[in-house]
Amino acid sequence: MPTSPIDPLRPSVPPSPVPPAPAPAPIAPRPYAITAGRTVTLLALPLEALVQTVPSPWPGTGHPEHDRILALCVRPTSVAEVSALLHVPIGVARVLLSDLSGMGLVSVTEPTGDAPSTTLIERVLSGLHSI
């Protein structure tokens, strides 16, 4: 019975298939590209200012970040929260919120200077400790 010669350069076991490379992650735009490089806002928006979507028949802005903000701000949301949830710097969030406010699509409630007194806070804490 003839035997076939063994080729030392050729493995006897077929190589396992190489798994395909994972698909590349979608490239997100750079934060300031979203605002076309704008950094100045028409409104002074402190971090704690509350933003809420104004009921409107207009279905959207055509700008994905604006539309995401409109969806996020159905309930009052702080400027800082908008920045964090969109994963953009605070300056970018302020520009986008200023745009939406200028279009009349969001209302902004700035904090008042009427902070509770220290005495009141101490009384509340004391009451909580006694519970």
C-alpha positions as CSV (number, residue, x, y, z in Angstrom):
1,M,0.0,0.0,0.0
2,P,1.6,3.3,-1.0
3,T,2.0,5.9,1.6
4,S,2.0,9.6,0.9
5,P,5.0,11.5,2.0
6,I,4.6,13.7,5.0
7,D,5.3,17.3,4.3
8,P,6.9,18.9,7.4
9,L,5.9,22.4,6.2
10,R,2.3,21.5,5.9
11,P,0.3,20.9,9.1
12,S,-1.8,17.8,9.3
13,V,-4.7,19.6,11.0
14,P,-6.4,22.3,9.0
15,P,-6.0,25.8,10.6
16,S,-9.0,27.1,12.4
17,P,-10.8,29.9,10.7
18,V,-9.8,33.4,11.9
19,P,-12.7,35.2,13.5
20,P,-13.7,38.3,11.7
21,A,-12.5,41.6,13.1
22,P,-15.1,43.5,15.1
23,A,-16.9,46.3,13.3
24,P,-15.3,49.7,14.1
25,A,-17.2,51.8,16.5
26,P,-19.1,54.7,14.9
27,I,-17.1,57.9,15.0
28,A,-18.7,60.5,17.2
29,P,-18.3,64.1,16.2
30,R,-16.0,66.2,18.3
31,P,-17.9,68.2,20.9
32,Y,-17.3,71.6,19.5
33,A,-18.1,70.5,16.0
34,I,-21.6,70.0,17.3
35,T,-21.9,73.7,17.9
36,A,-19.9,74.7,14.8
37,G,-17.2,76.0,17.1
38,R,-19.5,78.4,19.0
39,T,-18.7,78.8,22.7
40,V,-20.6,82.0,23.5
41,T,-24.3,81.8,24.6
42,L,-27.0,84.3,24.5
43,L,-28.1,83.2,28.0
44,A,-26.2,83.0,31.2
45,L,-27.0,79.4,32.2
46,P,-25.7,78.3,35.6
47,L,-25.2,74.6,36.2
48,E,-28.2,74.3,38.5
49,A,-30.6,76.1,36.1
50,L,-33.6,73.9,35.3
51,V,-34.5,73.3,31.6
52,Q,-37.9,71.9,30.5
53,T,-39.3,71.2,27.0
54,V,-42.1,73.6,26.1
55,P,-45.1,71.7,24.6
56,S,-44.9,72.3,20.9
57,P,-46.4,70.8,17.7
58,W,-43.0,71.0,16.1
59,P,-41.8,67.4,15.8
60,G,-38.1,68.2,15.9
61,T,-35.2,70.5,15.0
62,G,-33.4,68.3,12.5
63,H,-30.3,68.6,14.8
64,P,-29.8,65.3,16.6
65,E,-28.4,66.8,19.8
66,H,-31.2,69.4,20.0
67,D,-33.7,66.6,19.6
68,R,-32.0,64.5,22.3
69,I,-32.2,67.5,24.7
70,L,-35.9,68.0,23.9
71,A,-36.5,64.3,24.8
72,L,-34.4,64.6,28.0
73,C,-36.0,67.7,29.2
74,V,-39.6,66.5,29.3
75,R,-39.2,66.9,33.0
76,P,-37.2,69.7,34.6
77,T,-33.5,68.8,34.1
78,S,-30.5,70.8,35.2
79,V,-27.9,72.2,32.8
80,A,-25.3,69.9,34.5
81,E,-27.5,66.8,34.0
82,V,-28.0,67.6,30.3
83,S,-24.2,67.9,29.9
84,A,-23.7,64.6,31.7
85,L,-26.4,62.7,29.9
86,L,-25.3,63.9,26.4
87,H,-21.6,63.2,27.3
88,V,-20.6,66.7,26.1
89,P,-18.6,69.4,27.9
90,I,-20.7,71.9,29.9
91,G,-19.9,74.7,27.4
92,V,-21.4,72.7,24.5
93,A,-24.5,71.9,26.5
94,R,-25.0,75.6,27.3
95,V,-24.7,76.6,23.6
96,L,-27.2,73.9,22.6
97,L,-29.6,74.9,25.4
98,S,-29.3,78.6,24.5
99,D,-30.2,77.7,20.9
100,L,-33.3,75.8,22.0
101,S,-34.3,78.6,24.3
102,G,-33.9,81.1,21.5
103,M,-36.2,78.9,19.3
104,G,-38.8,78.9,22.1
105,L,-38.5,75.1,22.5
106,V,-37.3,75.0,26.1
107,S,-38.0,77.1,29.2
108,V,-35.2,77.9,31.6
109,T,-35.8,78.5,35.2
110,E,-32.8,80.1,36.9
111,P,-32.3,79.6,40.6
112,T,-33.4,82.4,42.8
113,G,-31.1,83.9,45.4
114,D,-33.5,82.9,48.2
115,A,-31.5,80.2,49.8
116,P,-32.8,78.8,53.1
117,S,-31.2,80.2,56.2
118,T,-28.6,78.3,58.1
119,T,-30.8,78.3,61.1
120,L,-33.6,76.6,59.2
121,I,-31.2,73.9,57.8
122,E,-29.9,73.2,61.3
123,R,-33.4,72.9,62.7
124,V,-34.3,70.4,59.9
125,L,-31.2,68.4,60.5
126,S,-31.9,68.4,64.2
127,G,-35.4,67.2,63.6
128,L,-34.2,64.4,61.3
129,H,-31.6,63.2,63.9
130,S,-34.3,63.0,66.5
131,I,-36.5,60.7,64.4
